[in-house]
Amino acid sequence: MKKFPIFMTLLLLIAISVKAQDNDARYATELIKPGTPAPEFIISGIDNTASKPLKELRGKYVVLDFWATWCPDCRKEIPVMKAMYDEYASKGIEFIGISFDKDSAVLNKYIKDNGIQWIQHCEYKPWKETKISADYNIKWIPSIYLLDKEGKVMLATVMTEKLKKKLEEITSCNNCRNMADRCDGNRHGNCADNSKTPESHCCRK
């Protein structure tokens, strides 16, 4: 008699897991595919103090977060994005928010009230009328792109947990390569911590 509730509980957990994993399959199918050069745009900054073309960030990994203050799911993810910014911005990851707000006062107040520190780009037009939403095929928000150092799409997702995982991989690789540079150059590397030598867990393409 006890097996039936356990079986049903397992089925429920599996269903919840599948649903969570399926968000990209449902909402990210039209996003730009990995390996594609990211469409160029001028990052204006909401106060027009940070205007520069996206291509100037080549050589860095860049997170593009498409969102709006009126979007409940976006607001829910802001603390997650803040945590990632706090952890990875100092490790060379560039974060750019791309807002679909129409009212600059509302956007500025939300940014100030919530302590959002990364650059925000906004055209102050309805979402579907913005050029950037058309260029990046944004059909759902929040949507996230991660660009590689060559300005190509590395990840396109609606799931912050996938971005988190990829950023962890990138920064782990960078740490490993930095360690490799500090080694003496022999096969095993005369590193300070031999458990983390390049040959043991360095990232490979």
C-alpha positions as CSV (number, residue, x, y, z in Angstrom):
1,M,0.0,0.0,0.0
2,K,2.9,2.3,0.6
3,K,4.4,1.9,-2.8
4,F,1.5,3.7,-4.6
5,P,2.0,7.2,-2.9
6,I,5.8,6.9,-3.4
7,F,5.3,6.0,-7.1
8,M,2.9,9.0,-7.6
9,T,5.4,11.3,-5.8
10,L,8.1,10.2,-8.1
11,L,5.9,10.8,-11.2
12,L,5.1,14.3,-9.9
13,L,8.7,15.2,-9.3
14,I,9.6,14.0,-12.8
15,A,6.7,16.0,-14.3
16,I,7.9,19.1,-12.5
17,S,11.5,18.6,-13.6
18,V,10.4,18.1,-17.3
19,K,8.3,21.2,-17.1
20,A,11.2,23.2,-15.7
21,Q,13.6,21.9,-18.4
22,D,11.1,22.6,-21.2
23,N,11.0,26.4,-20.9
24,D,13.6,26.8,-23.7
25,A,11.8,24.3,-25.9
26,R,8.6,26.3,-25.4
27,Y,9.9,29.9,-25.5
28,A,13.4,30.1,-26.9
29,T,13.0,28.3,-30.2
30,E,13.1,31.5,-32.3
31,L,16.1,33.0,-30.6
32,I,19.3,33.4,-32.6
33,K,21.3,30.1,-32.8
34,P,24.7,29.7,-31.2
35,G,27.6,30.5,-33.5
36,T,25.7,33.3,-35.2
37,P,27.3,36.8,-35.0
38,A,25.2,39.0,-32.7
39,P,23.4,41.8,-34.5
40,E,25.2,45.2,-34.0
41,F,23.6,48.0,-32.1
42,I,24.7,51.2,-30.2
43,I,24.5,50.7,-26.5
44,S,23.1,54.0,-25.5
45,G,22.8,53.7,-21.7
46,I,19.6,55.2,-20.2
47,D,21.5,58.4,-19.3
48,N,23.3,58.5,-22.6
49,T,26.7,58.4,-20.8
50,A,27.7,54.9,-22.0
51,S,27.0,55.1,-25.7
52,K,29.2,52.7,-27.7
53,P,28.8,50.1,-30.3
54,L,28.4,46.5,-29.2
55,K,31.5,45.5,-31.3
56,E,33.7,47.5,-28.9
57,L,33.1,44.8,-26.3
58,R,34.8,42.2,-28.5
59,G,37.4,40.4,-26.3
60,K,34.8,40.1,-23.5
61,Y,32.0,37.7,-22.8
62,V,28.8,39.7,-22.8
63,V,25.4,39.0,-21.3
64,L,22.4,40.6,-23.0
65,D,19.3,40.5,-20.7
66,F,16.0,41.5,-22.4
67,W,13.4,42.5,-19.9
68,A,10.9,45.2,-18.8
69,T,9.7,46.6,-15.4
70,W,6.1,45.7,-16.3
71,C,7.0,42.0,-16.8
72,P,6.4,39.9,-13.6
73,D,8.8,37.1,-14.7
74,C,11.5,39.7,-15.4
75,R,11.0,41.3,-12.0
76,K,11.2,37.9,-10.3
77,E,14.6,37.3,-12.0
78,I,16.2,40.6,-11.1
79,P,17.6,39.3,-7.8
80,V,19.1,36.4,-9.7
81,M,20.7,38.7,-12.3
82,K,22.0,40.9,-9.5
83,A,23.6,37.9,-7.8
84,M,25.3,36.9,-11.1
85,Y,26.4,40.4,-11.8
86,D,27.9,40.7,-8.3
87,E,29.8,37.4,-8.8
88,Y,30.9,37.6,-12.4
89,A,31.3,41.3,-13.4
90,S,34.5,41.4,-11.5
91,K,35.7,38.4,-13.5
92,G,35.4,40.2,-16.8
93,I,31.9,39.4,-17.8
94,E,30.0,42.4,-19.2
95,F,26.3,42.7,-18.4
96,I,23.9,44.8,-20.5
97,G,20.2,45.1,-19.8
98,I,17.9,45.8,-22.7
99,S,14.6,47.2,-21.4
100,F,11.3,47.4,-23.3
101,D,9.9,50.1,-21.1
102,K,8.3,53.2,-22.6
103,D,8.5,55.5,-19.7
104,S,12.0,56.7,-18.7
105,A,10.9,57.9,-15.3
106,V,9.5,54.5,-14.4
107,L,12.6,52.7,-15.7
108,N,15.0,55.0,-13.8
109,K,13.1,54.7,-10.6
110,Y,13.0,50.9,-10.8
111,I,16.7,50.7,-11.5
112,K,17.5,53.0,-8.5
113,D,15.1,51.3,-6.1
114,N,16.4,47.9,-6.9
115,G,20.1,48.7,-7.0
116,I,20.7,47.6,-10.7
117,Q,24.2,48.6,-11.5
118,W,24.8,47.2,-15.0
119,I,24.3,49.3,-18.2
120,Q,20.7,49.6,-19.4
121,H,19.7,50.1,-23.1
122,C,16.2,51.3,-24.0
123,E,14.5,52.6,-27.1
124,Y,11.4,53.8,-25.2
125,K,9.0,52.2,-27.6
126,P,6.5,49.4,-27.4
127,W,8.3,46.1,-27.3
128,K,7.2,44.9,-30.8
129,E,8.1,48.2,-32.4
130,T,11.7,48.2,-31.3
131,K,14.4,47.4,-33.8
132,I,16.4,45.4,-31.3
133,S,13.6,43.0,-30.6
134,A,13.3,42.3,-34.3
135,D,17.0,41.9,-34.7
136,Y,17.3,39.5,-31.8
137,N,14.0,37.6,-32.4
138,I,12.7,38.4,-29.0
139,K,9.3,36.7,-28.6
140,W,9.3,36.2,-24.9
141,I,10.8,38.1,-21.9
142,P,12.9,37.6,-20.0
143,S,15.2,36.3,-22.8
144,I,19.0,36.1,-22.4
145,Y,21.9,35.9,-24.8
146,L,25.5,35.2,-23.9
147,L,28.0,36.4,-26.5
148,D,31.6,35.0,-26.8
149,K,34.7,37.1,-27.2
150,E,34.2,37.2,-31.0
151,G,30.8,38.7,-30.6
152,K,29.0,35.5,-31.6
153,V,26.0,33.9,-29.8
154,M,27.2,31.4,-27.3
155,L,24.0,30.8,-25.5
156,A,20.3,31.8,-26.1
157,T,17.9,31.0,-23.4
158,V,15.0,32.1,-21.2
159,M,16.4,30.3,-18.2
160,T,18.8,32.1,-15.8
161,E,20.0,28.8,-14.4
162,K,21.5,27.9,-17.8
163,L,23.3,31.3,-17.9
164,K,24.6,30.7,-14.4
165,K,26.0,27.3,-15.4
166,K,27.7,28.7,-18.5
167,L,29.2,31.6,-16.6
168,E,30.6,29.1,-14.1
169,E,32.2,27.1,-16.9
170,I,33.7,30.2,-18.5
171,T,35.2,31.5,-15.3
172,S,36.5,28.0,-14.3
173,C,38.2,27.8,-17.7
174,N,39.8,31.2,-17.3
175,N,41.1,30.3,-13.9
176,C,42.5,27.1,-15.2
177,R,44.2,28.8,-18.1
178,N,45.6,31.5,-15.8
179,M,47.0,28.6,-13.6
180,A,48.5,27.1,-16.7
181,D,50.3,30.3,-17.5
182,R,51.9,30.2,-14.0
183,C,53.2,26.6,-14.4
184,D,56.8,25.9,-15.3
185,G,55.8,24.4,-18.7
186,N,56.5,20.8,-18.2
187,R,53.8,18.2,-18.9
188,H,52.4,18.1,-15.4
189,G,53.1,21.7,-14.6
190,N,54.9,22.7,-11.4
191,C,51.8,24.4,-10.1
192,A,51.0,25.4,-6.5
193,D,48.1,23.0,-6.4
194,N,48.7,19.9,-8.5
195,S,45.2,18.7,-8.0
196,K,44.2,21.5,-10.3
197,T,46.8,21.2,-13.0
198,P,45.7,22.1,-16.6
199,E,45.8,18.5,-17.6
200,S,43.4,17.5,-14.9
201,H,40.4,19.7,-15.7
202,C,41.1,22.4,-18.2
203,C,38.3,23.1,-20.6
204,R,38.5,22.0,-24.1
205,K,36.5,23.1,-27.1
